[in-house]
């Protein structure tokens, strides 16, 4: 029996704007409003406004909240300063990636873990299952927040028109409580587009008021509403992994080239430590397949699961692929054998329905904003 998709607090507003809606991780979400290319280019050159209320917020509180999160996750959460955020992961006992996360430290003994929409319940269950023995509490706060994001080079100017919070002092991967357009919010300088931007956690009943205020403030700056489709091409150009594509339970952080998020030096044991030590040693002695960028020489677009080939053999697999509005060519991320991972390696192609299309191997990301 299928269940009806969940709706964000902005659902009626999206429909009034003519959004094409799609089911995403059990939520009805805007895929695009008009042209996804225009939306993509707006974020790269001006600004875009996103509804990300499908993300999963989990609050962890208590005297041992930091110690618990350092045990449950691969990062050293004890070193996250007040008002700062950290990118980290939660893994299985065998080291397989359950999800990648952002952890915000909201206070002395209060943290917010933000999980991907499709994994929110899995992460919540894992944290709840791991908290025994710690003086800490795990709380499901998914219904307590709506999440809006303003992304793009004009986002600081737009935000300054609607808040007196100290945005200049707000570093990347930090958050502070403030008032935005009269609405209490956690203002975070994070994002998934490769651009400067802000993510705003607010009560669902304030979401529409905030959306309308941001739309009005953003009009002189070229801000437009943006859907999940351009969010995917933006993160792909920025070389940012997507769970279920570049990250899965079949891969450890070391397999994904993200071993840096694993902190063996932290105090105490943590879930997956032994398996991850073995994975780190394997990666050192015999590098696994590496995540690389591929740029098409032709016009055909590679998709996830397509084989990467060289010398008539399969040497890897595409994890994400799409036309790149910024580069004007199809691009892909792929795991390939280490021998073919060097940028400029010749003879590499993608098998697109039986035809081996030539691709250039490049280092990630495809796109990096000018600071």
C-alpha positions as CSV (number, residue, x, y, z in Angstrom):
1,X,0.0,0.0,0.0
2,X,1.5,3.3,-1.0
3,X,1.4,6.2,1.4
4,X,0.7,9.8,0.3
5,X,3.8,11.9,0.0
6,X,4.6,14.4,2.8
7,X,4.1,18.1,2.0
8,X,6.3,21.0,3.1
9,X,4.8,24.1,4.7
10,X,5.3,25.8,1.3
11,X,3.5,23.3,-0.8
12,X,0.6,25.5,-1.8
13,X,2.9,28.4,-2.6
14,X,5.1,26.2,-4.9
15,X,1.9,25.1,-6.8
16,X,0.8,28.8,-7.1
17,X,4.2,29.5,-8.7
18,X,3.6,26.8,-11.3
19,X,6.2,24.4,-10.0
20,X,6.6,21.0,-11.5
21,X,6.4,18.7,-8.4
22,X,8.0,15.4,-7.9
23,X,8.2,12.7,-5.2
24,X,11.6,12.8,-3.5
25,X,12.3,10.5,-0.5
26,X,8.6,10.4,0.3
27,X,8.1,14.2,0.0
28,X,6.3,16.2,-2.7
29,X,9.0,18.7,-3.8
30,X,9.5,21.3,-6.5
31,X,11.6,19.9,-9.3
32,X,11.6,23.1,-11.3
33,X,9.5,26.3,-11.7
34,X,10.3,27.1,-15.3
35,X,13.7,26.4,-16.9
36,X,16.2,24.4,-14.8
37,X,19.0,25.9,-16.9
38,X,17.8,29.4,-16.0
39,X,17.5,28.4,-12.3
40,X,21.0,26.9,-12.4
41,X,22.5,30.0,-14.0
42,X,20.7,32.3,-11.6
43,X,22.4,30.6,-8.6
44,X,25.8,30.8,-10.4
45,X,25.5,34.5,-11.3
46,X,22.8,36.0,-9.0
47,X,20.8,34.1,-6.5
48,X,18.3,31.3,-6.1
49,X,15.7,30.5,-3.4
50,X,15.2,26.8,-2.4
51,X,12.7,24.9,-0.1
52,X,14.8,22.2,1.6
53,X,12.2,21.3,4.3
54,X,12.5,17.6,3.4
55,X,15.9,17.4,5.2
56,X,15.9,15.6,8.5
57,X,16.7,17.5,11.7
58,X,17.6,15.5,14.8
59,X,18.5,17.3,18.1
60,X,20.9,15.8,20.6
61,X,21.1,17.3,24.1
62,X,22.6,16.5,27.5
63,X,25.9,16.7,29.4
64,X,27.4,13.9,27.3
65,X,25.9,15.0,23.9
66,X,29.4,15.7,22.5
67,X,30.9,12.4,23.7
68,X,27.9,10.5,22.4
69,X,28.1,12.1,18.9
70,X,31.8,11.4,18.8
71,X,31.1,7.8,19.5
72,X,28.1,7.5,17.1
73,X,29.8,9.4,14.2
74,X,33.2,9.3,12.6
75,X,34.1,12.9,13.4
76,X,35.4,14.5,16.5
77,X,32.3,16.4,17.6
78,X,34.0,17.5,20.9
79,X,36.1,20.0,18.9
80,X,33.2,21.7,17.3
81,X,32.9,25.3,18.7
82,X,29.7,26.9,19.8
83,X,28.0,28.3,16.7
84,X,30.0,26.2,14.3
85,X,29.1,23.3,12.0
86,X,30.9,20.2,10.9
87,X,30.6,17.9,7.9
88,X,30.8,14.3,9.0
89,X,29.4,10.8,8.4
90,X,27.6,8.0,10.2
91,X,28.8,4.5,9.3
92,X,27.9,0.9,10.0
93,X,30.0,-1.3,12.2
94,X,31.7,-2.6,8.9
95,X,32.5,1.0,7.9
96,X,29.9,1.3,5.2
97,X,28.5,4.9,4.9
98,X,24.9,5.2,6.3
99,X,24.7,8.9,5.5
100,X,26.7,12.1,5.3
101,X,25.6,14.8,7.8
102,X,26.1,18.3,9.0
103,X,26.3,18.7,12.8
104,X,25.6,22.2,14.2
105,X,26.6,23.0,17.8
106,X,23.7,25.2,19.0
107,X,24.8,25.5,22.7
108,X,27.0,24.1,25.4
109,X,25.2,20.8,25.4
110,X,22.9,21.0,22.4
111,X,23.6,19.9,18.8
112,X,21.5,19.6,15.7
113,X,22.3,16.7,13.3
114,X,21.0,17.3,9.7
115,X,20.5,14.1,7.7
116,X,19.5,13.6,4.0
117,X,15.8,13.3,3.5
118,X,15.9,9.7,2.3
119,X,18.1,8.6,5.3
120,X,16.6,10.7,8.1
121,X,14.7,7.8,9.7
122,X,17.6,5.4,9.3
123,X,20.0,8.0,11.0
124,X,17.4,8.7,13.7
125,X,17.1,4.9,14.4
126,X,20.9,4.5,14.4
127,X,21.5,7.4,16.9
128,X,18.7,6.2,19.1
129,X,20.2,2.7,19.1
130,X,23.6,4.0,20.0
131,X,22.8,6.5,22.8
132,X,22.5,3.9,25.6
133,X,25.1,4.4,28.3
134,X,25.4,8.2,27.5
135,X,23.8,11.0,29.5
136,X,22.3,12.4,26.3
137,X,18.9,12.5,24.6
138,X,18.1,12.1,20.9
139,X,15.0,13.9,19.7
140,X,13.3,13.8,16.3
141,X,12.8,17.4,15.3
142,X,11.9,16.9,11.6
143,X,8.4,18.4,12.1
144,X,9.8,21.4,14.1
145,X,11.6,23.0,11.2
146,X,11.1,24.3,7.7
147,X,14.4,24.9,5.8
148,X,14.9,27.6,3.2
149,X,18.1,28.4,1.4
150,X,19.3,31.5,-0.4
151,X,22.3,30.6,-2.6
152,X,24.5,32.6,-5.0
153,X,26.8,35.6,-5.1
154,X,24.0,38.0,-4.4
155,X,22.8,36.1,-1.3
156,X,24.7,38.2,1.3
157,X,23.2,41.5,-0.1
158,X,19.7,39.9,-0.1
159,X,20.1,38.6,3.5
160,X,21.4,42.0,4.7
161,X,18.1,43.6,3.5
162,X,16.1,41.4,5.8
163,X,18.2,40.8,8.9
164,X,20.5,42.8,11.2
165,X,22.4,39.6,12.2
166,X,26.2,39.8,11.9
167,X,26.5,38.1,8.5
168,X,30.0,39.5,7.8
169,X,31.2,37.7,11.0
170,X,29.4,34.5,10.1
171,X,32.0,32.1,8.7
172,X,31.5,29.3,6.2
173,X,30.1,26.2,8.2
174,X,28.8,28.3,11.1
175,X,25.4,29.2,12.3
176,X,23.9,31.8,14.6
177,X,20.4,32.5,15.9
178,X,18.8,35.7,14.5
179,X,15.7,37.3,13.2
180,X,15.1,37.3,9.4
181,X,12.2,39.3,8.1
182,X,10.7,39.3,11.6
183,X,11.0,35.5,11.9
184,X,13.2,33.7,14.5
185,X,15.7,31.6,12.6
186,X,19.0,29.7,12.8
187,X,21.0,31.3,10.1
188,X,23.7,28.9,8.8
189,X,26.3,29.7,6.2
190,X,26.2,26.4,4.5
191,X,24.9,25.0,1.2
192,X,25.1,22.4,-1.6
193,X,25.7,24.5,-4.7
194,X,29.3,25.6,-4.7
195,X,28.3,29.2,-4.1
196,X,28.1,31.4,-1.0
197,X,24.8,31.2,0.6
198,X,22.6,30.8,3.7
199,X,20.3,28.1,5.0
200,X,17.5,29.3,7.3
201,X,15.9,26.9,9.8
202,X,12.6,28.3,11.0
203,X,9.3,27.1,12.4
204,X,7.0,25.7,9.6
205,X,4.3,28.3,10.4
206,X,6.8,31.1,9.5
207,X,8.0,29.6,6.2
208,X,5.7,31.3,3.9
209,X,6.2,34.8,5.5
210,X,10.0,34.3,5.1
211,X,9.8,33.0,1.5
212,X,7.7,36.1,0.5
213,X,10.1,38.5,2.3
214,X,13.1,36.9,0.6
215,X,11.4,37.0,-2.8
216,X,10.7,40.7,-2.4
217,X,14.2,41.5,-1.1
218,X,15.8,39.4,-3.8
219,X,13.9,40.9,-6.7
220,X,16.4,43.7,-7.4
221,X,19.2,41.2,-7.2
222,X,17.7,38.7,-9.8
223,X,16.7,36.1,-7.2
224,X,14.3,33.4,-8.6
225,X,12.8,30.3,-7.0
226,X,14.8,27.1,-7.7
227,X,13.9,23.4,-7.6
228,X,15.7,20.2,-6.9
229,X,16.7,19.6,-10.6
230,X,19.1,22.6,-10.7
231,X,20.3,21.8,-7.1
232,X,21.6,18.5,-8.5
233,X,23.5,20.1,-11.5
234,X,24.9,22.7,-9.1
235,X,26.3,20.2,-6.6
236,X,27.5,18.0,-9.5
237,X,29.6,20.9,-11.0
238,X,30.9,21.6,-7.4
239,X,32.0,17.9,-7.1
240,X,29.8,17.4,-4.0
241,X,28.7,13.8,-3.3
242,X,25.1,12.7,-3.2
243,X,24.0,9.8,-1.0
244,X,22.9,6.8,-3.1
245,X,25.2,7.9,-5.9
246,X,28.8,8.7,-4.7
247,X,28.1,7.4,-1.2
248,X,26.5,4.1,-0.2
249,X,26.7,1.4,2.5
250,X,29.0,-0.5,0.1
251,X,31.6,2.2,0.4
252,X,33.7,3.4,3.4
253,X,34.7,7.1,3.6
254,X,38.1,6.0,2.4
255,X,36.7,4.3,-0.7
256,X,34.9,7.6,-1.4
257,X,38.0,9.7,-1.1
258,X,36.7,11.3,2.1
259,X,38.8,9.6,4.7
260,X,39.7,13.0,6.0
261,X,36.4,13.1,7.9
262,X,37.4,10.1,10.0
263,X,39.2,11.2,13.2
264,X,41.1,8.2,14.7
265,X,42.9,10.5,17.1
266,X,39.7,11.4,19.1
267,X,39.2,10.1,22.6
268,X,37.3,6.9,23.1
269,X,36.0,4.2,20.7
270,X,33.5,5.0,17.9
271,X,31.3,2.8,15.7
272,X,33.2,1.4,12.8
273,X,36.7,2.2,14.1
274,X,38.3,-1.1,13.5
275,X,36.8,-1.6,10.0
276,X,37.8,2.0,9.1
277,X,41.4,1.4,10.2
278,X,41.5,-1.6,7.9
279,X,40.0,0.5,5.1
280,X,42.5,3.2,5.6
281,X,45.4,0.7,5.4
282,X,43.9,-0.8,2.2
283,X,43.6,2.6,0.6
284,X,47.2,3.3,1.5
285,X,48.7,0.1,0.1
286,X,46.4,-0.6,-2.8
287,X,44.3,2.5,-3.8
288,X,40.7,1.5,-4.5
289,X,38.8,3.0,-7.4
290,X,39.0,6.8,-7.2
291,X,36.2,9.4,-7.7
292,X,37.1,11.5,-10.7
293,X,35.4,14.0,-13.0
294,X,34.6,13.2,-16.7
295,X,33.9,15.9,-19.3
296,X,32.3,14.7,-22.6
297,X,34.0,15.4,-25.9
298,X,30.6,14.9,-27.6
299,X,27.0,15.8,-26.6
300,X,25.6,12.5,-25.2
301,X,24.9,12.6,-21.5
302,X,26.1,9.8,-19.2
303,X,23.9,8.6,-16.4
304,X,24.4,6.8,-13.1
305,X,25.3,3.2,-13.6
306,X,26.8,3.6,-17.1
307,X,30.2,1.7,-17.4
308,X,33.4,3.6,-17.8
309,X,35.7,1.9,-20.3
310,X,39.3,1.9,-21.6
311,X,41.1,-0.5,-23.9
312,X,37.9,-2.4,-24.3
313,X,37.5,-3.2,-20.6
314,X,35.2,-1.8,-17.9
315,X,37.4,0.3,-15.5
316,X,34.7,2.0,-13.5
317,X,31.1,3.3,-13.2
318,X,29.4,6.6,-13.5
319,X,27.8,7.7,-10.3
320,X,26.2,11.0,-11.4
321,X,25.9,12.6,-14.8
322,X,24.1,15.6,-16.4
323,X,24.5,18.4,-18.9
324,X,26.6,21.2,-17.2
325,X,25.0,24.6,-17.9
326,X,28.3,26.3,-16.7
327,X,30.7,24.3,-18.9
328,X,28.3,23.8,-21.8
329,X,29.1,20.1,-22.0
330,X,27.9,16.9,-20.4
331,X,29.8,16.0,-17.2
332,X,29.9,13.0,-14.8
333,X,31.4,11.8,-11.6
334,X,32.6,8.3,-11.7
335,X,34.6,5.8,-9.7
336,X,37.5,4.5,-11.9
337,X,40.4,2.1,-11.3
338,X,43.3,4.1,-9.8
339,X,45.5,3.5,-12.9
340,X,43.0,5.6,-15.0
341,X,42.3,8.3,-12.3
342,X,45.1,10.8,-13.3
343,X,43.7,13.9,-14.9
344,X,44.4,13.8,-18.6
345,X,44.5,10.0,-18.9
346,X,43.8,9.2,-22.5
347,X,41.5,6.5,-24.0
348,X,38.8,6.7,-21.4
349,X,35.2,6.6,-22.4
350,X,31.7,5.9,-21.2
351,X,29.6,3.1,-22.6
352,X,26.3,4.9,-23.6
353,X,24.0,2.2,-24.8
354,X,26.7,0.2,-26.6
355,X,28.7,3.2,-28.0
356,X,31.9,4.2,-26.3
357,X,31.8,7.9,-26.1
358,X,35.2,9.7,-25.4
359,X,35.6,11.6,-22.1
360,X,38.3,13.6,-20.6
361,X,39.4,12.7,-17.0
362,X,39.6,15.8,-14.8
363,X,40.2,16.5,-11.1
364,X,37.1,17.5,-9.1
365,X,35.4,19.9,-8.7
366,X,34.4,21.0,-12.2
367,X,33.6,24.4,-10.9
368,X,35.0,26.5,-8.1
369,X,33.7,30.0,-7.3
370,X,36.0,32.9,-7.2
371,X,36.4,34.0,-3.5
